[in-house]
């Protein structure tokens, strides 16, 4: 749920993330990216804003910019499994398959449920 995902962010960032999500659903990707970029400028330490902005950049094919944002998201919050998956997609898109593998392995290890 989006409300739970943005909990703890600044109110202005909360609003920007919510509007960006709505714009993404409406197919307004460029406007959504602009809002997400603004959110990262307001709160540069928001791992969630960095993750969402990086993912939007990935979807737009802006791999180098996506890489920067997703790396920052993981620096801020190492538990962001979705950032690992997105960053692996970036690495694959950049032709860096060997760099993608550890990201995927770590993400899968984090998600592993049960013994062993």
N, C-alpha and C positions, 0 to 999 in steps of 0.2 A: 504494500500500500504506500502510495506516494507520501501521504501525511506522516507515516512512521519513518520513511526513508529520510525525510528532511528534518526530522525532529532534532533539535539541538543546534541548528544553524541560526544565524542572525535572522530576525524577521524579514529584513529586506532581501536577503539571500533566499529565504524560504519562498517568498513571493516570486522571485525571478525563476527559481527552479520549477515551481508549479506552472507558471506561464510557459516556460520553455517546453515542458512536458506536453502541455495542451497543444502548443504550436507544432510539436513533432507529430502528434496524433493527427493533426489537420494537414500534414504534409508541408508545413511552412518551415522547412529545415534551416534556411538561412537566417530567418528571424530567431529561431530557437537557438542557433549557435551564437548569435549576437547577445542574447539574454544570458546564456551560459558563460560566455566570455566576461560579461559584466559581473556576474556572480563571483567569478574567480578574482576579478579585480577588487571587488568589495571585500572579500574574505579569502585571501590567498592561502590560508591554512585550512580551507574547507576541502577535505578529501573527497567528499561527495560531489561538490561542484566540479572539481578537477576530473573525477571519474566521468561524470555526465558530459562535460565539455570534450574530454578526450574521446569518448565513444561517439559523440556527434561528429567530431573531426574525422574519425575513422570511417564513419559511414559516408562522409563527403569525399573520401579518398585522399585526405590531407594527412598522409602517414607520418611525416616528420613532426608536424605540430601535434598530432595525436600521441606520438611517442613521448614527447615532452610532458604533456598533461598527465598521461597515465603513469609515467615514472614518478611524477610529483605526487599523484594520488597515493601510490604505494609507499612512497617515503613518509607521507603523512599518516597512513593507516595500512599497515602490512596485512591486515585481515581482509582487505577488499578482494575477495575471490574474483569478482567480475572484472576488476581492473587487470588481474593476471590473465584472464581469458582474452580480454580485449587487447592487451599488450602483445600476447602471443599472436593474435590475428594481425596486428601491425607488423610484427617481425616476419611473419610468413609473407605478407604483402610486400615487404622490403626485400624478400629473397633471403632472409636470415633464418632459415629453418632450424638450424642448430641452436640458435638463441631462443627460439620459441619453445623447444622441448622442455627445458627446465621450468619455464613459467607454467606450462600445462601440467607437468608432474607435480609441482607445488600446489597448484589449484586443486588437482584431483586428490592429493594427499589431505588437503584441508577439508575437502568435502566428504572424505571417506567416513562412512558410518559403520560402527560395529567393530568387533575385534579383528586384529591382524591387519 
